[in-house]
Amino acid sequence: MLSRSALLVQQLSTVNSRRNLSIKQLHDIKPIIKRNLAWFSNQPGKETFGGRLKRRLKNVFVVTVAGLGTFYAYRAYNRYKWFHEMSDSDKTLGTKQRIVVLGTGWGAVPLLKHIDTNKYEVICVSPRNYFLMTPLLPSVSVGTVETRTVIESVRSLIGPRIKYIEAHCVNIDPKAKLITCNTDGDSNVSRGDDVKAILSISKREGGASSRIIKDSARTRPQFDMKYDILVVAVGSENNTFNTPGVEEHAHFLKELLDARRIRSAISDAFESAMTPTQTVEEKKRLLHFVVVGGGPTGVEFAAELADLVREDLQHYFPRLVANDVKITLIEALDHVLSMMDKKISDYTERHFRRENIEVLMNTFVKEVKQREVVVQYKGSTELKSIPCSMVVWATGIKARPLTNKIREIIGLNIQSNRMGLLTDRYLRVKGVDDGSIFAIGDCATIQPAKLADRIQALFEEADTQNRGALDLQQFRTLVEKKVAEYPQLEVFSKKIEDAFAEADKDKSGYLTLSTLRSILEKADQKIRALPATAQVASQEGRYVAKLLNQLSNVHSTDFQQQNLTPFQYKHMGSLAYVGGDEAVLDFTGSKPLLDYFDLKPLSGRSAVYLWKSFYFTEMFTGRTKTLLAFDWVRTHIFGRDISRY
């Protein structure tokens, strides 16, 4: 071997001296280098197939054993940690200040995940023991996504240090800091969905063949619970606008049970249309589906239903789909998706026409019957009847009974907003003197301070030279200093010079008290309530958790003295699925980074990947992320399951 190395060194030195080698000489050196490297690594120069297979199987076995061992060790550690934290939490009961959270929705769950359980004793009370991914309910209603994919047990989300009680809060006493939950013999016991729809006797003459069994497995005796801090996150319910027949004959799309009922109703309609004795008119009525509401929920359900018909039902019912199926979307305004950019609304309407979805704009629903919908067009007094088999009502929301009860307890003169509980900029409920009640999500609305109410104080504070007028620099200082306290001043923050010039009509270079009042009143008119979306509720939940974690004294009501910042919503954009593997995205009003790049509204097939990516990342756990990915793949390869169960 030493002679081989010496030969190698000699040949390499020859290469260095001559710097010109023939192809034959290079081929002579290559095997020598290989043999020497093989000798140094104690491996044979040429390994047989059996040897390679044996070595690779050995490596696979070692990796598998190590991986399984690591997995089971991790699970065992998690179980030990879970029981250890649970026992520690039980030992500290009553020693820490108690936070009671009502709800398990988009506002409550982020709060529960970020609250400091070492500082507080946290209890969650809700009739629904799971978190529901509500934006995916349209997909669930047609079978694109299965039901278990969009729910996650709240106990697995909040961890062992937070106590969960499945109960329905029926009363709150803000003075005694006491909540009352459940009453025997009352209809407040819920199965996690719409109580009224479950426990009241149905007024329908026909419909699905499912029935409700009354057993004794669920008993909820009444109990009272004390709290130091109460967070109300009970959400909202569907608003029927007192339209006759909606409660009895229309489907909602807000809970998981709603989606399952819609899925069964679609199957019922097609199976009924296949009955040999059905007339042509009755088939067309059975296969006419009406969606009321042109917001994101109504648009996405109409799009998902069109996908179901085109991609799956057309295969099993080709004649019915070709001749009788019809989808109609009814909207009271002059365009759909009114909260988004006008370009997106126009694109969605054009796309729906291509998808054979009829859109009736400027149309009002006057009554919903079991076999038809009565509508009235704008500017007309004539009522028109639209025969159909199924109506999905997705028009808006209203406050729940508990929310209205809290408003009445505090006083309707203070809680004057019928849509929800009025809160300050720290999300504390107005009218509660000690600030012990917070409200987040759909059940709450922030009441911003108006500039016109403090115009005199603001003017005197800005007029540092006491000359009775403000110059451009003083106006700029006023806007920059008060924009955090008065978010409506953001309309001036980017164009301060233009706003000043518009108010200074006499071109004097100064703003008097009257001219300042006129421009600030315009800013007050720009105040808009935050939309009732999951995005808003999630940010509010995280904010309240951070606020409570920073509080040095929960009994203190002066948050400014503790240097706590008020809540400020950061819009991340709006998106909606419009069918045919296409989606729309609107970045208007999004955070400064997106505004800086001046991102335009997106639509089409490229946007659907962003739509799917967003909802995939919003899933709370790895389990639901995995199920969602598999559901999308399953639907694409095998299609949707059209059986009724």
C-alpha positions in Angstrom: 0.0 0.0 0.0 3.0 2.3 0.7 4.2 1.7 -2.8 0.8 2.7 -4.1 0.9 5.9 -2.1 4.4 6.7 -3.3 3.3 6.1 -6.9 0.3 8.4 -6.3 2.5 11.2 -4.9 5.0 10.8 -7.8 2.2 11.0 -10.4 0.7 14.1 -8.7 4.1 15.8 -8.6 4.4 15.0 -12.3 1.0 16.7 -12.9 2.2 19.7 -11.0 5.3 20.0 -12.9 4.0 19.5 -16.4 0.4 20.9 -15.9 -0.5 19.0 -19.1 -2.0 15.5 -18.8 -3.5 13.2 -21.3 -6.9 11.7 -20.8 -5.3 8.3 -20.4 -3.1 9.5 -17.6 -6.1 10.9 -15.7 -7.9 7.6 -16.0 -4.8 5.8 -14.6 -4.8 8.1 -11.5 -8.5 7.8 -10.7 -8.6 4.1 -9.6 -5.5 4.6 -7.4 -7.2 7.5 -5.5 -10.4 5.4 -5.0 -8.5 2.4 -3.7 -6.5 4.5 -1.2 -9.7 6.3 0.1 -11.4 2.9 0.5 -8.4 1.6 2.4 -8.5 4.6 4.8 -12.2 4.2 5.4 -11.8 0.4 6.1 -14.4 -0.3 3.4 -14.0 -2.6 0.4 -13.5 -0.9 -2.9 -16.6 -2.4 -4.4 -19.7 -3.3 -2.3 -22.0 -6.1 -3.4 -25.8 -5.5 -3.8 -26.6 -7.8 -0.8 -24.2 -5.8 1.4 -25.7 -2.5 0.4 -29.3 -3.8 1.1 -28.3 -5.2 4.5 -26.6 -1.9 5.5 -29.6 0.1 4.4 -32.1 -2.1 6.2 -30.0 -1.8 9.3 -30.1 2.0 9.0 -33.9 2.0 8.5 -34.3 -0.2 11.5 -32.1 2.0 13.7 -33.9 5.1 12.6 -37.4 3.6 13.1 -36.5 2.3 16.6 -35.0 5.7 17.6 -38.0 7.6 16.2 -40.6 5.4 17.9 -38.7 5.6 21.2 -38.5 9.4 20.9 -42.2 9.6 20.1 -43.3 7.5 23.0 -40.9 9.2 25.4 -42.3 12.6 24.3 -45.9 11.4 24.8 -45.0 10.0 28.3 -43.4 13.3 29.2 -46.4 15.2 28.0 -48.8 13.1 30.1 -46.6 13.5 33.2 -46.4 17.2 32.6 -50.2 17.4 32.1 -51.0 15.6 35.4 -48.3 17.5 37.2 -49.7 20.9 36.1 -53.2 19.8 36.8 -52.4 18.8 40.4 -50.5 22.1 40.9 -53.5 24.0 39.6 -55.8 22.1 42.1 -53.5 23.0 45.0 -53.7 26.7 44.2 -57.5 27.0 43.9 -58.7 30.0 45.8 -55.3 31.6 46.3 -55.2 33.6 43.1 -57.6 36.1 41.5 -60.1 34.4 39.4 -60.8 35.2 35.7 -64.0 33.7 34.3 -64.3 33.5 30.5 -67.7 33.0 28.9 -67.3 31.3 25.5 -65.1 29.1 23.4 -65.0 31.0 20.1 -62.6 33.2 18.2 -62.2 35.7 21.0 -62.1 33.4 24.0 -59.7 30.7 22.8 -56.8 33.1 21.9 -57.3 34.7 25.3 -57.2 31.4 27.1 -54.1 30.3 25.2 -52.1 33.5 26.1 -53.3 34.3 29.7 -50.8 33.9 32.5 -52.1 30.9 34.5 -49.3 31.4 37.1 -50.8 34.8 37.9 -54.6 34.0 37.7 -57.0 31.2 38.3 -58.8 30.9 35.0 -62.1 29.2 34.4 -63.9 28.8 31.1 -67.6 28.4 31.0 -69.4 27.6 27.8 -72.1 25.2 26.5 -69.9 24.2 23.6 -66.9 22.1 24.6 -65.0 22.6 21.3 -63.6 25.4 19.2 -65.2 25.7 15.7 -63.5 26.9 12.6 -66.5 28.9 11.4 -65.0 30.2 8.1 -64.9 26.6 6.8 -68.6 25.9 7.5 -69.6 26.4 3.9 -67.1 23.7 2.9 -68.5 21.4 5.6 -72.1 21.9 4.4 -71.3 20.3 1.0 -68.7 17.7 2.1 -65.5 19.3 0.9 -64.3 19.3 4.4 -65.6 16.8 7.1 -67.1 17.9 10.4 -64.3 16.6 12.7 -61.8 18.7 10.7 -63.2 22.0 11.8 -63.5 21.3 15.5 -61.0 20.9 18.3 -61.7 20.0 21.9 -61.3 23.1 24.1 -59.7 21.0 26.8 -56.8 20.1 24.5 -56.4 23.7 23.4 -56.4 25.5 26.8 -54.2 23.0 28.7 -54.5 21.5 32.3 -54.1 24.8 34.2 -57.4 26.2 33.0 -60.7 24.7 34.3 -63.4 24.2 31.8 -67.1 23.8 32.8 -69.7 22.9 30.2 -72.5 25.1 31.3 -74.7 28.0 30.0 -74.5 31.3 31.8 -78.0 32.7 32.4 -77.4 35.7 34.6 -74.7 38.1 35.8 -74.6 40.3 38.9 -71.9 42.9 38.3 -72.2 44.3 41.9 -71.7 41.0 43.6 -69.3 39.8 40.9 -71.4 36.6 40.5 -72.6 34.6 37.5 -75.4 32.1 37.5 -75.3 29.0 35.3 -77.9 26.4 34.2 -81.3 25.7 35.7 -83.0 22.3 35.9 -86.0 22.0 33.7 -85.1 25.1 31.6 -84.3 25.1 27.9 -80.9 26.7 28.5 -79.0 23.4 28.4 -77.3 23.3 25.0 -75.6 20.5 23.0 -73.1 23.0 21.6 -75.3 24.3 18.8 -78.4 26.3 18.5 -80.5 25.7 21.6 -83.8 26.8 20.0 -83.3 24.6 17.0 -82.6 21.6 19.1 -85.1 21.8 22.0 -88.1 23.4 20.4 -90.6 21.4 18.5 -90.1 21.8 14.8 -92.9 23.6 12.9 -92.1 21.8 9.6 -94.5 19.4 8.0 -91.8 17.6 6.2 -88.0 17.5 5.9 -85.3 15.2 7.2 -86.2 12.0 9.0 -83.8 12.5 12.0 -85.3 12.7 15.5 -84.1 13.9 18.9 -83.9 11.5 21.7 -84.5 12.7 25.2 -82.5 10.8 27.8 -81.2 11.5 31.3 -77.5 11.7 30.4 -77.4 15.5 30.6 -78.2 17.2 33.8 -77.1 20.7 34.6 -78.1 21.8 38.2 -77.9 25.5 38.8 -74.7 26.9 40.4 -73.2 30.3 41.1 -69.6 31.3 40.6 -67.7 34.3 41.9 -65.2 36.2 39.7 -62.7 39.0 40.0 -62.5 39.5 36.2 -65.2 38.5 33.8 -64.6 38.3 30.1 -67.8 38.0 28.0 -67.1 36.3 24.6 -70.5 34.7 23.9 -70.6 35.7 20.2 -73.8 36.5 18.4 -76.7 34.7 16.7 -78.4 35.0 13.3 -80.5 38.1 12.7 -83.8 37.4 10.9 -84.9 41.0 10.8 -88.4 39.8 11.9 -88.9 38.3 8.5 -91.9 35.9 8.7 -91.0 32.2 8.3 -87.2 32.4 8.6 -87.1 30.7 12.0 -89.3 27.8 10.8 -88.2 27.3 7.2 -84.7 28.7 6.6 -81.3 27.1 7.3 -78.7 29.2 9.2 -74.9 28.7 8.7 -73.4 29.6 12.0 -73.0 26.3 13.9 -71.8 22.8 13.0 -75.3 21.4 13.3 -76.4 23.9 10.7 -73.9 22.6 8.2 -74.9 19.0 8.8 -78.6 19.9 8.3 -77.8 21.7 5.0 -75.8 18.7 3.7 -78.7 16.4 4.5 -81.2 18.7 2.9 -79.2 18.8 -0.4 -79.1 15.0 -0.5 -82.9 14.9 0.3 -83.7 17.3 -2.6 -81.8 15.2 -5.2 -83.1 11.9 -3.9 -86.7 13.3 -3.9 -86.3 14.5 -7.5 -85.4 11.0 -8.6 -88.7 9.6 -7.5 -90.4 8.4 -10.7 -93.8 10.1 -10.0 -92.3 13.6 -9.6 -93.6 16.2 -12.0 -91.3 18.5 -14.0 -92.4 21.5 -12.0 -91.8 19.8 -8.7 -88.3 18.6 -9.8 -87.4 22.2 -10.7 -88.7 23.4 -7.3 -86.8 20.7 -5.4 -83.6 21.5 -7.2 -83.8 25.3 -6.7 -81.6 26.4 -3.9 -81.8 30.0 -2.6 -79.1 31.8 -0.6 -80.1 35.0 1.1 -77.2 37.4 1.8 -74.4 38.6 -0.4 -71.7 38.7 2.3 -68.7 36.3 2.6 -70.8 33.5 4.1 -73.5 33.6 1.5 -71.1 34.0 -1.4 -68.9 31.1 -0.2 -71.8 28.8 0.4 -73.2 29.5 -3.1 -69.8 28.9 -4.6 -69.3 25.6 -2.7 -72.8 24.4 -3.7 -72.0 25.2 -7.3 -68.7 23.1 -7.0 -70.7 20.2 -5.5 -73.2 20.2 -8.4 -70.6 20.6 -11.2 -67.9 18.3 -9.8 -69.8 15.5 -8.1 -73.6 15.5 -8.5 -73.4 15.9 -12.2 -71.7 12.5 -12.3 -74.6 10.8 -10.5 -77.5 12.9 -11.6 -76.6 14.2 -15.1 -80.1 14.9 -16.4 -81.2 16.7 -13.3 -78.1 18.9 -13.3 -78.4 19.7 -16.9 -82.1 20.6 -16.8 -83.4 21.4 -13.4 -80.7 22.6 -10.9 -80.7 26.3 -10.1 -78.8 28.4 -7.5 -80.0 31.9 -6.7 -78.3 34.4 -4.5 -80.4 37.3 -3.1 -78.8 40.5 -2.0 -80.6 43.7 -0.7 -77.7 46.0 -1.8 -76.6 46.8 -5.4 -73.6 44.5 -5.3 -72.2 41.5 -3.4 -69.3 41.5 -1.0 -70.0 45.2 -0.3 -67.3 45.3 2.4 -64.6 44.7 -0.2 -63.2 46.6 -3.1 -65.7 47.4 -5.9 -63.4 45.5 -8.4 -63.8 42.4 -6.3 -67.6 42.7 -6.2 -67.7 43.1 -10.0 -65.4 40.2 -10.5 -67.5 37.9 -8.2 -70.7 38.8 -10.0 -69.1 38.0 -13.4 -67.7 34.8 -12.1 -71.1 33.7 -10.7 -72.7 34.2 -14.1 -70.1 31.9 -15.5 -70.9 29.4 -12.7 -74.6 29.6 -13.5 -75.4 31.2 -10.2 -78.2 33.8 -10.5 -77.6 36.9 -8.5 -80.6 39.1 -7.6 -79.4 42.5 -6.4 -81.6 45.2 -4.8 -84.0 42.5 -3.8 -85.7 42.2 -0.4 -87.0 38.9 1.1 -90.5 39.6 2.6 -91.4 36.1 3.7 -90.0 32.6 3.7 -92.4 29.7 3.3 -91.8 26.0 3.2 -92.0 25.7 -0.5 -91.2 29.2 -1.7 -89.6 32.6 -1.0 -91.5 35.8 -1.4 -89.4 38.8 -2.6 -89.8 42.4 -3.5 -87.6 44.3 -5.9 -86.3 47.7 -5.1 -88.6 50.5 -6.4 -91.5 48.1 -6.9 -94.5 47.3 -4.7 -95.2 43.9 -6.4 -94.4 40.7 -4.5 -92.9 37.8 -6.4 -92.9 34.2 -5.4 -89.7 32.0 -6.0 -90.4 28.2 -5.6 -87.5 26.4 -3.9 -86.8 23.5 -1.6 -84.0 25.0 0.6 -83.3 28.5 1.8 -79.9 29.4 3.5 -80.2 32.6 5.5 -76.8 34.4 5.8 -77.8 38.1 6.2 -76.4 39.3 9.5 -76.1 38.9 13.2 -77.7 40.2 16.4 -77.0 40.1 20.1 -77.6 36.9 22.1 -80.2 37.0 25.0 -77.4 37.0 27.6 -75.8 40.1 26.0 -79.2 41.9 26.0 -79.7 40.9 29.7 -76.3 42.4 30.6 -77.3 45.6 28.8 -80.5 45.8 30.8 -78.7 45.1 34.1 -76.2 47.9 33.4 -78.8 50.3 32.0 -80.0 50.9 28.4 -79.2 54.6 28.8 -75.5 53.6 29.0 -75.6 50.4 26.9 -77.6 52.0 24.1 -76.2 49.9 21.2 -78.5 47.0 20.3 -75.8 45.2 18.4 -73.7 44.4 21.5 -72.0 45.6 24.7 -70.4 49.0 24.5 -66.8 49.0 25.6 -64.0 51.6 26.0 -60.7 51.4 24.1 -59.4 48.9 26.7 -62.4 46.6 25.9 -63.9 47.2 29.4 -67.7 47.2 29.4 -69.2 50.7 29.8 -71.3 51.2 33.0 -69.3 48.8 35.2 -67.6 51.2 37.7 -64.8 48.9 38.8 -63.9 47.8 35.3 -64.2 44.1 36.2 -66.1 43.1 33.0 -64.5 42.9 29.5 -66.3 42.1 26.3 -64.7 40.8 23.1 -65.8 39.5 19.7 -69.2 39.7 18.1 -71.0 40.5 21.4 -69.1 43.8 21.8 -68.5 47.0 20.0 -65.9 49.7 20.9 -67.3 53.2 21.6 -64.5 55.6 20.5 -64.1 59.0 22.1 -65.3 61.8 19.9 -63.0 64.7 19.1 -65.8 67.2 19.1 -66.6 66.4 22.7 -63.2 67.7 23.8 -62.5 70.3 21.2 -61.9 73.1 23.7 -59.4 71.1 25.7 -57.6 69.9 22.6 -57.4 73.4 21.2 -56.0 74.9 24.4 -53.5 72.1 24.7 -52.2 72.6 21.2 -52.2 76.4 21.4 -48.9 76.6 23.2 -48.3 80.2 22.3 -51.8 81.3 23.6 -52.6 83.3 20.4 -56.1 81.8 19.8 -55.0 80.0 16.6 -52.9 77.0 15.5 -50.3 77.0 12.8 -49.3 74.0 10.7 -46.7 72.7 13.1 -49.1 72.9 16.1 -51.8 71.1 14.1 -49.2 68.4 13.1 -48.2 68.0 16.8 -51.8 67.7 17.8 -52.5 64.9 15.3 -49.3 63.0 16.0 -49.8 63.2 19.8 -53.5 62.3 19.9 -53.7 59.7 17.1 -53.3 56.8 19.6 -56.1 58.1 21.8 -58.4 59.1 18.8 -57.9 56.6 16.0 -60.1 58.7 13.6 -57.2 61.1 13.3 -55.4 58.6 11.1 -57.3 60.1 8.1 -55.0 63.2 8.6 -51.8 61.5 9.5 -50.6 60.9 5.9 -51.9 64.2 4.5 -51.6 66.8 7.3 -50.7 69.6 4.9 -53.7 68.9 2.7 -56.1 68.7 5.7 -54.7 72.0 7.1 -55.0 73.8 3.7 -58.6 72.5 3.3 -59.6 73.9 6.7 -57.7 77.2 6.3 -60.1 78.5 3.7 -59.1 82.2 4.2 -55.4 81.2 3.6 -54.3 82.9 6.8 -51.9 80.1 7.8 -53.8 79.5 11.1 -56.8 77.5 12.3 -59.2 79.1 14.8 -61.4 77.1 17.2 -64.3 77.1 14.8 -62.2 75.9 11.8 -60.6 73.2 13.9 -64.0 72.1 15.1 -65.2 71.7 11.5 -62.3 69.5 10.5 -62.4 67.4 13.6 -66.1 66.8 13.2 -65.3 65.4 9.7 -62.9 63.0 11.3 -65.6 61.9 13.8 -67.8 61.0 10.9 -65.2 58.6 9.7 -65.7 56.4 12.8 -66.8 52.9 11.8 -67.6 50.0 14.1 -65.2 47.1 13.7 -66.5 44.3 11.5 -67.9 41.2 13.3 -65.2 38.8 11.9 -62.9 36.1 13.4 -59.9 38.4 12.7 -61.2 41.1 15.0 -62.2 38.7 17.8 -58.9 36.9 17.7 -56.9 40.2 18.0 -59.2 41.3 20.8 -58.7 38.0 22.7 -54.9 38.3 22.5 -55.0 41.9 23.5 -57.1 41.3 26.7 -54.8 38.4 27.7 -51.7 40.7 27.3 -53.4 43.5 29.1 -54.4 41.3 32.1 -50.8 39.8 32.2 -49.4 43.3 32.5 -51.8 44.5 35.2 -50.1 45.1 38.5 -53.5 45.6 40.2 -56.7 44.3 38.8 -58.7 46.6 41.0 -57.1 49.7 39.5 -59.3 51.4 36.8 -56.7 53.9 35.6 -55.0 52.0 32.8 -53.3 55.1 31.5 -51.4 55.6 34.8 -50.1 52.0 34.4 -48.9 52.9 30.8 -51.2 50.3 29.2 -51.9 50.9 25.5 -55.5 50.8 24.2 -56.6 48.2 21.7 -55.9 49.0 18.1 -57.2 46.7 15.4 -54.8 45.8 12.5 -56.6 44.8 9.4 -54.8 41.9 7.6 -57.1 41.9 4.5 -60.3 40.1 3.5 -60.7 37.0 1.5 -63.5 34.8 0.1 -63.9 31.7 -2.0 -66.0 32.2 -5.1 -66.0 28.7 -6.6 -64.3 26.9 -9.5 -61.0 26.9 -7.5 -61.0 30.7 -7.5 -60.9 33.2 -4.7 -60.7 36.9 -4.1 -58.5 38.8 -1.7 -58.7 42.5 -0.7 -55.8 44.2 1.1 -57.5 47.6 1.4 -56.9 49.0 4.9 -54.4 46.3 5.8 -51.3 46.9 7.9 -48.8 49.5 6.8 -46.4 47.0 5.2 -49.0 45.9 2.7 -50.1 49.5 2.2 -46.5 50.4 1.5 -46.3 47.9 -1.3 -49.7 49.1 -2.6 -51.0 45.6 -3.1 -54.0 45.4 -5.4 -57.0 43.2 -5.0 -56.3 39.6 -6.1 -58.7 37.2 -7.8 -58.6 34.0 -9.7 -56.8 30.7 -9.3 -53.7 32.3 -7.9 -55.7 33.8 -5.0 -57.2 30.4 -4.0 -53.8 29.2 -2.9 -53.4 32.1 -0.6 -57.0 31.5 0.6 -56.1 27.8 1.4 -52.8 28.8 3.0 -54.4 31.3 5.3 -57.0 28.9 6.6 -54.5 26.1 6.9 -52.2 28.2 9.1 -55.2 29.4 11.1 -56.0 25.9 12.2 -55.0 25.7 15.9 -53.5 22.2 16.1 -51.4 19.8 14.0 -54.3 17.3 14.1 -56.7 19.7 12.4 -54.1 20.9 10.0 -53.4 17.3 8.9 -57.1 16.5 8.6 -57.7 19.7 6.5 -54.9 18.9 4.1 -56.1 15.3 3.7 -59.7 16.5 3.1 -58.6 18.8 0.3 -56.6 16.0 -1.3 -59.4 13.4 -0.8 -62.0 15.8 -2.4 -59.7 16.4 -5.4 -58.9 12.7 -6.0 -62.1 10.9 -5.0 -64.7 13.6 -4.9 -67.2 14.5 -2.1 -69.3 12.0 -0.2 -72.9 12.5 -1.2 -74.5 10.1 1.3 -76.9 11.4 3.9 -76.1 10.4 7.5 
